[in-house]
Amino acid sequence: MQAEGLTDSPANYEFDHRLPLELGGAPSDPLNLSPQPHPESFVKDTDENRAKARVCAGADLRQVQAEFIQTWLGAYPTYKR
């Protein structure tokens, strides 16, 4: 959190994979891990599940990854949509 310049309580965050594991995100790459503020984390979790369901239903993984990245990672580190 210090590296991100975050000074409030750690209880306000969850340690999150920027690109979710369900979409091929690297599990332990430090560049894929960051503190994510609540309540944005709950919205992102919902989008992660929706994206996974799309891939499982036959959608192209690369396309779903690109859409997810455009939606969620462009605003890093605030994750605001």
N, C-alpha and C positions, 0 to 999 in steps of 0.2 A: 504494500500500500504506500510505503514511503516513496518508492521509485515512481509511483503514479501521482505523487503529490496529494494523496488523500489523507486527511487529518482527522476525519470523524471516526466514529466507532466501527470496528470491524463487524459488529453485529448488523450493520446496515448493508453488508455485501455478502455475496457468495463467491467462492473461487470457481471460475467458470472456464470451460473450453470455448474459445471464441468461435471456431468452427466445430460444431458438435461431433462427438465420436460417431454418432449415428450417420453422419454424412461424410465420414472419412477423415475427420480432424485428428491430428496427432495427439495421442494421449498424454505425453510427457514433454513435448516441445515447449520450452518457456515462452516462445512467441505465440503459442496457441492458448496460453493460460493468462488470466487476468482477473482482478476483482471486479465483480459486476454488481451494481447497486440494485437494491430492491426498490420499488416493485417492478422495475424493468425486467428483472430476472424471471419473474413469473410469466410475463408476456413472451419473452424469448423462449422459455421452456415450452410454451404452447406452440409457438411457431416451429420449434425443433421437432416436436411430435407430429405436427402437420406435414412438415417436409419429409420426415421418415416415412410416413404413411404414403405420400405421393410416390416415393422411390419404390417402396414395396409393392405398389399398385402398377408399377411399370414405367413411371416417368424416368427420363434420362438423368442419371446421377449428376453429371457435370452441369446440366442446366439448372437443376435444383440447387446445387452448390453455389452457382453463380448468382442466382436470385437471392439466396440466403445471405451471401456475402454482401451483395449490394444493399440489402435491407438493413442488416445488423452491423456490419463491420465498417461501413463508411463513416459512421458517427463515433467510432471508437475514440476515447474510452467511455463516452457517455451513454452509448447504446440507445439514444433517443431516436424514435422513428419519425 
